[in-house]
Amino acid sequence: TGWMGEKTGKILTEFLQFYEDQYGVALFNSMRHEIEGTGLPQAQLLWRKVPLDERIIFSGNLFQYQEDSKKWRNRFSLVPHNYGLVLYDNKVAYERQVPPRAVINSAGYKILTSVDQYLELIGNSLPGTTAKSGSAPILKCPTQFPLILWHPYARHYYFCMMTEAEQDKWQAVLQDCIRHCNNGIPEDSKVEGPAFTDAIRMYRQSKELYGTWEMLCGNEVQILSNLVMEELGPELKAELGPRLKGKPQERQRQWIQISDAVYRMVYEQAKARFEEVLSKVQQMRPAMQAVIRTDMDQIITSKEHLASKIRAFILPKAEVCVRNHVQPYIPSILEALMVPTSQGFTEVRDVFFKEVTDMNLNVINEGGIDKLGEYMEKLSRLAYHPLKMQSCYEKMESLRLDGLQQRFDVSSTSVFKQRAQIHMREQMHNAVYTFETLLHQELGKGPTKEELCKSIQRVLERVLKKYDYDSSSVRKRFFREALLQVSIPFLLKKLAPTCKSELPRFQELIFEDFAKFILVENTYEEVVLQTVMKDILQAVKEAAVQRKHNLYRDSMVMHNSDPNLHLLAEGAPIDWGEEYSNSGGGGSPSPSTPEAATLSEKRRRAKQVVSVVQDEEVGLPFEASPESPSPGSPDSVTEIQGLLAQGLRAESPPPASPLPNGAPAGETPQPEAAPEASSPPASPLQHLLPGKAVDLGPPKPSDQETGEQVSSPSSHPALHTTTEDSAGVQTEF
């Protein structure tokens, strides 16, 4: 292990230098944006500020294969709010608060639904170990309905179900877990996040690796571990592969165990080193902020001078490249993205409409307002119901970039699929919350059953209009990000042979005092980005004019028709169970009744039980960083967001981030609190390209949705800004 530790240390040292360099740039961009940023178009839907208090997303039984005993065992499993899959021996063990068998963080995993698929991947992972046909495979499944969680470096998990319907259900649930855990860097970090994802991108580009990276999954330490393993893996295979003994299946089994053990070792080393560097840059931050505040204008002038010189050098080459190799393909990439995405957002609208309409029928047919609390509690969790949302998510599965994928070095479309799915979930959540808020206001008028029915219908129609407008803005933003994510790495790779070697000569244009905040490489990338930006904005604008995909034109202005709506949302969160489940006639809450007290007590106890699952045995091996991840996809357009629509802010509720393979997660108490040493700070990483911190300077009017109102950052509260507590649980090895 000596050479592995040494090699890991070398990779981490090199990466962390990139991180320190990017930290100053991200800090400057963030402070500049605060002063100049105009925000996003005014959203019509509200964002829920206080996360739902519901802890359990899903629970049920499945069979798990125990590698030590080589037997299949029934497991009671549940998915709490942080999307770490928790496995118990049985339901009684859970109810008695016995520590769980395992908590699985699924970041970076893939779900396989057949043993053959799995055996093929295993055979490919270690050359020369494909078992002969007829010999016993590494895994036999007692039913025809397996679900296997496969990871390129970490241990694998084997489950099976009794029926195809059960398999489909658990596949939807586990896919949701993966989607959440992959997006492990919170988006409300405006400095550490862009610094980290840009550092990942710059590091990989320094190794001639451009394009999307599928393993940008999880929190910072997980991503860093994947980065090390990407380089270490082949050497490890070459070194240890020939020494493995036994039949092919035995060698495969040994290899999985070795890879997992190395991954855990790398994780621990990465965690310690990252926390060290994090603490260092955070100590430097106040001094850097003071310089930026004092010299903001001079830094901007210096950067613009540098950009103009780089532009003069690069523009002729870049424009030819864009014209010949990118522009002709933009419409077909856009069309390929728009079809499944628009179908998915239409399905979100339909599911929301159906759920509210069903609720309205139930209000008419049974208890009226007396049952409303129960219905509304269920509705409030709709966006986080893996099965009800599945019909929306699966629309993205048809996304294909055939031919284009190879041309533009897009390793996988999963990056785009997951990002669009996250947007769908956010829009559903916002629609539900806006509906709740408006309906709650109506209930203050004490409607009769008939009036209530009409009120629900009216509120639904208002919310659908708002949804149509917001979903158009969100999709246009997603299309612009995705087009940039496809084209920028391609352009950088094309231009590298003629431009890269010339960049160092521009260094002398940067005044020494500002060298922490202006990097030649970043400025060069921004110039490249600007060369293609106009074509991308134009293509999206033309798509909106066609109205084929229900996109609003940029000139369409929907003045906020509910000026008091955002004020309404400032009140205390609505607790439907407390207020309405046992209310008397006319909707007046009466939580003081004994039944209400009992209900409340039951709910409190249920929450306690679940929190015990997450609070036992803090800090065991592989404790996850306490920062809260945000669901998302690997590889992200991260800062392209910042540059794109001037501070595009992706809204994602942060699940706790458990750790890479199998142990659970801690979370920060409050987002405002300074991250502890063990918690990599939040970061707006998002999904698509590895990082993209590009500062385009003050936003140009042409880059905006022209007629749409823009909101100040304060009217855009981030969705789910707090995370609940969860802590380490011993995982099963």
Secondary structure, DSSP 8 states (H G I E B T S, - for coil): -HHHHHHHHHHHHHHHHHHHHHHHHHHHHHHHHHHH---SB--SS---SS-----EEEEEEEEEEETTTTEEEEEEEEEETT--EEEES-HHHHHTT---SEEE--TT-EEE--HHHHHHHHHHHSTT----TTS--S---SSSEEEEEE-SSS--EEEEESSHHHHHHHHHHHHHHHHHHHS-S-TT-SSHHHHHHHHHHHHHHHTT--S--TT--SSHHHHHHHHHHHHHHHHHHHHHGGG--SSHHHHHHHHHHHHHHHHHHHHHHHHHHHHHHHHHHHHHHHHHHHHHHHHHHHHHHHHHHHHHHHHHHHHHHHHHHIIIIIGGGHHHHHHHHHHHHHHHHHHHHHHHHHHHHHHHHHHHHTTTHHHHHHHHHHHHTGGG-HHHHHHHHGGGGG---TTHHHHTT---THHHHHHHHHHHHHHHHHHHHHHHHHHHHHHTT---HHHHHHHHHHHHHHHHHHHHHHHHHHHHHHHHHHHHHHHHHHHHHHHHHHHGGGGGGGGGGS-GGGTTT--HHHHHHHHHHHHHHHHHHHHHHHHHHH-TT----TT-----S-TTHHHHTTS----HHHHHTT--GGG---TTSHHHHHHHHHHHHHHHHHHHHHHSSTT-TT-B-SS------SS--TTHHHHHTTS---------B--TTS--BB--S-TTS---TTS-------SSSS------SS--GGGS-TTS-B--GGGS--SS-------------
